[in-house]
Amino acid sequence: MNCAYHPSNAATVSCNSCGRPLCPACDHRIKGFPHCQDCIVMGVELLQSRAHANQAPFVKKRTSPWIATILSMICPGLGAAYNGQTTKAIVYFAVFVGLFQMAVLTAGMPIFVFGFIGMWFFSALDAW
């Protein structure tokens, strides 16, 4: 019996999927089983089609920039949370609280007070 892809070569194994005779050059092993190139390509295409079928389309939630800005003016980080940026919201809130605490502990040192106020406005602008 000769190879399905190289008729001049003698076949040594058969494809585990379709049964085509394969020579040593066409013997592609996957987990120890011989497969022909056509069956490998069909398997890859099948996996790709399954992967694309299981993916849900990404739909971004529509948010209002006005509501996000107002929420950030109430408490820095709320606007980012409203926009779905959770990590940014946590960072803004932590920086805001840290600057507030430093302003209180330093008896109103201007650098911390201006940082505190600046952070408040920056978070509102970024939420927009």
GROMACS elastic network, one bead per residue, 0.5 to 0.9 nm:
[ bonds ]
;  ai    aj funct       b0    kb
    1     9     6  0.89015   500
    1    10     6  0.61690   500
    1    11     6  0.58037   500
    1    12     6  0.84840   500
    1    21     6  0.72230   500
    2     5     6  0.87121   500
    2     6     6  0.73834   500
    2     7     6  0.54099   500
    2     8     6  0.67316   500
    2     9     6  0.57215   500
    2    12     6  0.84598   500
    2    21     6  0.66199   500
    2    22     6  0.74508   500
    2    23     6  0.74478   500
    3     6     6  0.50845   500
    3     7     6  0.52412   500
    3     8     6  0.73959   500
    3     9     6  0.57763   500
    3    10     6  0.58158   500
    3    12     6  0.81368   500
    3    13     6  0.88878   500
    3    14     6  0.89098   500
    3    20     6  0.76883   500
    3    21     6  0.50344   500
    3    23     6  0.51608   500
    3    24     6  0.89654   500
    3    26     6  0.80950   500
    4     7     6  0.61658   500
    4    11     6  0.81302   500
    4    20     6  0.61552   500
    4    21     6  0.56226   500
    4    22     6  0.61570   500
    4    23     6  0.81715   500
    4    26     6  0.89764   500
    5     9     6  0.87828   500
    5    21     6  0.85669   500
    5    22     6  0.73634   500
    5    23     6  0.82303   500
    5    26     6  0.75256   500
    6     9     6  0.55679   500
    6    10     6  0.83119   500
    6    11     6  0.89140   500
    6    22     6  0.82226   500
    6    23     6  0.74061   500
    6    25     6  0.88751   500
    6    26     6  0.84390   500
    7    10     6  0.75638   500
    7    11     6  0.88712   500
    9    22     6  0.86591   500
    9    23     6  0.61440   500
    9    24     6  0.87046   500
   10    21     6  0.86992   500
   10    22     6  0.78930   500
   10    23     6  0.58697   500
   10    24     6  0.86144   500
   11    14     6  0.76070   500
   11    21     6  0.54288   500
   11    24     6  0.73502   500
   12    21     6  0.72705   500
   12    22     6  0.61441   500
   12    23     6  0.54052   500
   12    24     6  0.65712   500
   12    27     6  0.84818   500
   13    16     6  0.88481   500
   13    19     6  0.88880   500
   13    20     6  0.84523   500
   13    21     6  0.59096   500
   13    22     6  0.54100   500
   13    23     6  0.68371   500
   13    24     6  0.79467   500
   13    27     6  0.73119   500
   13    34     6  0.71905   500
   14    17     6  0.86634   500
   14    18     6  0.81256   500
   14    19     6  0.51013   500
   14    20     6  0.52858   500
   14    22     6  0.55538   500
   14    23     6  0.86545   500
   14    27     6  0.83673   500
   14    34     6  0.69075   500
   14    35     6  0.76826   500
   14    36     6  0.83613   500
   15    18     6  0.56457   500
   15    20     6  0.51881   500
   15    21     6  0.64104   500
   15    22     6  0.67759   500
   15    27     6  0.78823   500
   15    28     6  0.88400   500
   15    33     6  0.80463   500
   15    34     6  0.53324   500
   15    36     6  0.55702   500
   15    39     6  0.82873   500
   16    19     6  0.58553   500
   16    20     6  0.82956   500
   16    33     6  0.63805   500
   16    34     6  0.56488   500
   16    35     6  0.55790   500
   16    36     6  0.81869   500
   17    20     6  0.83648   500
   17    34     6  0.84607   500
   17    35     6  0.65497   500
   17    36     6  0.80959   500
   17    39     6  0.66929   500
   18    35     6  0.81919   500
   18    36     6  0.81242   500
   18    39     6  0.72886   500
   19    22     6  0.89178   500
   19    35     6  0.86982   500
   19    36     6  0.88398   500
   20    35     6  0.87574   500
   20    36     6  0.73985   500
   21    36     6  0.86714   500
   22    25     6  0.77847   500
   22    26     6  0.55611   500
   22    27     6  0.58580   500
   22    34     6  0.84974   500
   22    35     6  0.84615   500
   22    36     6  0.71558   500
   23    26     6  0.53908   500
   23    27     6  0.61802   500
   24    27     6  0.50889   500
   24    28     6  0.84703   500
   25    28     6  0.80374   500
   26    34     6  0.88724   500
   26    35     6  0.82008   500
   26    36     6  0.63863   500
   26    37     6  0.73243   500
   27    34     6  0.56084   500
   27    35     6  0.63547   500
   27    36     6  0.65215   500
   27    37     6  0.85603   500
   28    32     6  0.89778   500
   28    33     6  0.79462   500
   28    34     6  0.54285   500
   28    35     6  0.53187   500
   28    36     6  0.63206   500
   28    37     6  0.73216   500
   28    40     6  0.86117   500
   29    32     6  0.52733   500
   29    33     6  0.50944   500
   29    35     6  0.60953   500
   29    36     6  0.87952   500
   30    33     6  0.53336   500
   30    34     6  0.65437   500
   30    35     6  0.70734   500
   30    40     6  0.89560   500
   31    34     6  0.85801   500
   35    38     6  0.82728   500
   35    39     6  0.63898   500
   35    40     6  0.66520   500
   36    39     6  0.55027   500
   36    40     6  0.64547   500
   36    41     6  0.88934   500
   37    40     6  0.51236   500
   37    41     6  0.62565   500
   37    42     6  0.86568   500
   38    41     6  0.51991   500
   38    42     6  0.61827   500
   38    43     6  0.86218   500
   39    42     6  0.50191   500
   39    43     6  0.60872   500
   39    44     6  0.86448   500
   40    43     6  0.50831   500
   40    44     6  0.62696   500
   40    45     6  0.86747   500
   41    44     6  0.51419   500
   41    45     6  0.61830   500
   41    46     6  0.85573   500
   42    45     6  0.51241   500
   42    46     6  0.60891   500
   42    47     6  0.86708   500
   43    46     6  0.50510   500
   43    47     6  0.62444   500
   43    48     6  0.86542   500
   44    47     6  0.51435   500
   44    48     6  0.62041   500
   44    49     6  0.86586   500
   45    48     6  0.50492   500
   45    49     6  0.61328   500
   45    50     6  0.85961   500
   46    49     6  0.51947   500
   46    50     6  0.62312   500
   46    51     6  0.86254   500
   47    50     6  0.51496   500
   47    51     6  0.61287   500
   47    52     6  0.87041   500
   48    51     6  0.50522   500
   48    52     6  0.62298   500
   48    53     6  0.85707   500
   49    52     6  0.51964   500
   49    53     6  0.61064   500
   49    54     6  0.87085   500
   50    53     6  0.50382   500
   50    54     6  0.62307   500
   50    55     6  0.88354   500
   51    54     6  0.53669   500
   51    55     6  0.65724   500
   52    55     6  0.54118   500
   52    56     6  0.85292   500
   53    56     6  0.79112   500
   55    58     6  0.87530   500
   56    59     6  0.88504   500
   60    63     6  0.89298   500
   61    83     6  0.81069   500
   61    84     6  0.82833   500
   62    83     6  0.84713   500
   63    66     6  0.88524   500
   63    67     6  0.78784   500
   63    68     6  0.76780   500
   63    82     6  0.75659   500
   63    83     6  0.62818   500
   64    67     6  0.54006   500
   64    68     6  0.63238   500
   64    69     6  0.87353   500
   64    83     6  0.84404   500
   64   128     6  0.82558   500
   65    68     6  0.50347   500
   65    69     6  0.61039   500
   65    70     6  0.86190   500
   65    79     6  0.85779   500
   65    83     6  0.86432   500
   65   127     6  0.68981   500
   66    69     6  0.51902   500
   66    70     6  0.62100   500
   66    71     6  0.85888   500
   66   127     6  0.88670   500
   66   128     6  0.68260   500
   67    70     6  0.51346   500
   67    71     6  0.60767   500
   67    72     6  0.85564   500
   67    79     6  0.74376   500
   67    82     6  0.83575   500
   67   128     6  0.85531   500
   68    71     6  0.51719   500
   68    72     6  0.61921   500
   68    73     6  0.86952   500
   68    78     6  0.73307   500
   68    80     6  0.69962   500
   68    81     6  0.85204   500
   68    82     6  0.62338   500
   68    83     6  0.69346   500
   68   124     6  0.74233   500
   68   127     6  0.54747   500
   68   128     6  0.61589   500
   69    72     6  0.50643   500
   69    73     6  0.62243   500
   69    74     6  0.87530   500
   69    78     6  0.87557   500
   69    79     6  0.59125   500
   69    80     6  0.89480   500
   69   123     6  0.81203   500
   69   125     6  0.68112   500
   69   126     6  0.81850   500
   69   127     6  0.55934   500
   69   128     6  0.54955   500
   70    73     6  0.50664   500
   70    74     6  0.63989   500
   70    75     6  0.88182   500
   70    78     6  0.88779   500
   70    79     6  0.73633   500
   70   124     6  0.73229   500
   71    74     6  0.51290   500
   71    75     6  0.63440   500
   71    76     6  0.75403   500
   71    77     6  0.80296   500
   71    78     6  0.53266   500
   71    80     6  0.86862   500
   71    82     6  0.80018   500
   71   124     6  0.78354   500
   71   127     6  0.86895   500
   72    75     6  0.50648   500
   72    77     6  0.58349   500
   72    78     6  0.51575   500
   72    80     6  0.74949   500
   72   120     6  0.74075   500
   72   121     6  0.81883   500
   72   123     6  0.61124   500
   72   125     6  0.84692   500
   72   126     6  0.89779   500
   72   127     6  0.68715   500
   73    76     6  0.62579   500
   73    78     6  0.84290   500
   73    79     6  0.82097   500
   73   120     6  0.66325   500
   73   121     6  0.72362   500
   73   123     6  0.79170   500
   73   124     6  0.58464   500
   74    78     6  0.77601   500
   74   120     6  0.89494   500
   75    78     6  0.58725   500
   75    79     6  0.81588   500
   75    93     6  0.76651   500
   75    96     6  0.88143   500
   75   120     6  0.77377   500
   75   123     6  0.89814   500
   76    79     6  0.70492   500
   76    80     6  0.81903   500
   76    89     6  0.75536   500
   76    92     6  0.60862   500
   76    93     6  0.56295   500
   76    96     6  0.68269   500
   76   119     6  0.76222   500
   76   120     6  0.57261   500
   76   121     6  0.83134   500
   76   122     6  0.86246   500
   76   123     6  0.56018   500
   76   124     6  0.69573   500
   77    80     6  0.52099   500
   77    81     6  0.61961   500
   77    82     6  0.86170   500
   77    86     6  0.84967   500
   77    88     6  0.71381   500
   77    90     6  0.64659   500
   77    91     6  0.76102   500
   77    92     6  0.51190   500
   77    93     6  0.51550   500
   77    94     6  0.87611   500
   77    96     6  0.86583   500
   77   123     6  0.65963   500
   77   124     6  0.83525   500
   77   127     6  0.82555   500
   78    82     6  0.60774   500
   78    83     6  0.86284   500
   78    89     6  0.63732   500
   78    90     6  0.89696   500
   78    92     6  0.89141   500
   78    93     6  0.81959   500
   78   123     6  0.89017   500
   78   127     6  0.85640   500
   79    83     6  0.62675   500
   79    84     6  0.87542   500
   79    85     6  0.86861   500
   79    89     6  0.75104   500
   79   123     6  0.76490   500
   79   124     6  0.69693   500
   79   126     6  0.84433   500
   79   127     6  0.51379   500
   79   128     6  0.79855   500
   80    83     6  0.50080   500
   80    84     6  0.63690   500
   80    85     6  0.51325   500
   80    86     6  0.67042   500
   80    87     6  0.85852   500
   80    88     6  0.63856   500
   80    90     6  0.87846   500
   80    92     6  0.85082   500
   80   123     6  0.78695   500
   80   124     6  0.86904   500
   80   126     6  0.78716   500
   80   127     6  0.54228   500
   80   128     6  0.89429   500
   81    84     6  0.50693   500
   81    85     6  0.52607   500
   81    86     6  0.51013   500
   81    87     6  0.82567   500
   81    88     6  0.77110   500
   81    89     6  0.53150   500
   81    90     6  0.82577   500
   81   127     6  0.89247   500
   82    85     6  0.74352   500
   82    86     6  0.84344   500
   82    89     6  0.88389   500
   82   127     6  0.85913   500
   83    86     6  0.82767   500
   83   127     6  0.73355   500
   84    87     6  0.89458   500
   84    89     6  0.87537   500
   85    88     6  0.54932   500
   85    89     6  0.62055   500
   85    90     6  0.88928   500
   86    89     6  0.50238   500
   86    90     6  0.63255   500
   86    91     6  0.87421   500
   87    90     6  0.52199   500
   87    91     6  0.63046   500
   87    92     6  0.86651   500
   88    91     6  0.51201   500
   88    92     6  0.60793   500
   88    93     6  0.85284   500
   89    92     6  0.51950   500
   89    93     6  0.61167   500
   89    94     6  0.85225   500
   89   123     6  0.88501   500
   90    93     6  0.52133   500
   90    94     6  0.60527   500
   90    95     6  0.85954   500
   91    94     6  0.51014   500
   91    95     6  0.60930   500
   91    96     6  0.84122   500
   92    95     6  0.52421   500
   92    96     6  0.59755   500
   92    97     6  0.85476   500
   92   119     6  0.78194   500
   92   120     6  0.88563   500
   92   123     6  0.68998   500
   93    97     6  0.60721   500
   93    98     6  0.84460   500
   94    97     6  0.51966   500
   94    98     6  0.60222   500
   94    99     6  0.85893   500
   95    99     6  0.60723   500
   95   100     6  0.84656   500
   95   116     6  0.85332   500
   95   119     6  0.78721   500
   96    99     6  0.52652   500
   96   100     6  0.61362   500
   96   101     6  0.85969   500
   96   115     6  0.85410   500
   96   116     6  0.61647   500
   96   117     6  0.88430   500
   96   119     6  0.63703   500
   96   120     6  0.72272   500
   97   100     6  0.50078   500
   97   101     6  0.60539   500
   97   102     6  0.85429   500
   97   116     6  0.83663   500
   98   101     6  0.51121   500
   98   102     6  0.61357   500
   98   103     6  0.85839   500
   98   116     6  0.85999   500
   99   102     6  0.50424   500
   99   103     6  0.60896   500
   99   104     6  0.86139   500
   99   112     6  0.57373   500
   99   113     6  0.74216   500
   99   115     6  0.65657   500
   99   116     6  0.52419   500
   99   119     6  0.85036   500
  100   103     6  0.51069   500
  100   104     6  0.62864   500
  100   105     6  0.86857   500
  100   112     6  0.73029   500
  100   113     6  0.73639   500
  100   115     6  0.86816   500
  100   116     6  0.58993   500
  101   104     6  0.51079   500
  101   105     6  0.61003   500
  101   106     6  0.85534   500
  101   112     6  0.88286   500
  102   105     6  0.50690   500
  102   106     6  0.59721   500
  102   107     6  0.84665   500
  102   108     6  0.82132   500
  102   109     6  0.82957   500
  102   112     6  0.62534   500
  102   113     6  0.84261   500
  103   106     6  0.53793   500
  103   107     6  0.62277   500
  103   109     6  0.59443   500
  103   110     6  0.78207   500
  103   111     6  0.81516   500
  103   113     6  0.55349   500
  103   115     6  0.89262   500
  103   116     6  0.77357   500
  104   107     6  0.53333   500
  104   108     6  0.58987   500
  104   109     6  0.83329   500
  104   112     6  0.87894   500
  104   113     6  0.87712   500
  105   108     6  0.75605   500
  105   109     6  0.86999   500
  106   109     6  0.54554   500
  106   112     6  0.82706   500
  108   111     6  0.84652   500
  108   112     6  0.71707   500
  108   113     6  0.61906   500
  109   112     6  0.57945   500
  109   113     6  0.63670   500
  109   114     6  0.87980   500
  110   114     6  0.58700   500
  110   115     6  0.82206   500
  111   114     6  0.53319   500
  111   115     6  0.59928   500
  111   116     6  0.84877   500
  112   116     6  0.58823   500
  112   117     6  0.85442   500
  113   117     6  0.62524   500
  113   118     6  0.84296   500
  114   117     6  0.51172   500
  114   118     6  0.58052   500
  114   119     6  0.83228   500
  115   119     6  0.58566   500
  115   120     6  0.84315   500
  116   119     6  0.52516   500
  116   120     6  0.63577   500
  117   120     6  0.50700   500
  117   121     6  0.65146   500
  117   122     6  0.86374   500
  118   121     6  0.52612   500
  118   122     6  0.59439   500
  118   123     6  0.85071   500
  119   123     6  0.60023   500
  119   124     6  0.85297   500
  120   123     6  0.55215   500
  120   124     6  0.65324   500
  120   125     6  0.88930   500
  121   124     6  0.50987   500
  121   125     6  0.61592   500
  121   126     6  0.85725   500
  122   125     6  0.50368   500
  122   126     6  0.60106   500
  122   127     6  0.84604   500
  123   126     6  0.50627   500
  123   127     6  0.60276   500
  123   128     6  0.86823   500
  124   127     6  0.51303   500
  124   128     6  0.64546   500
  125   128     6  0.52713   500
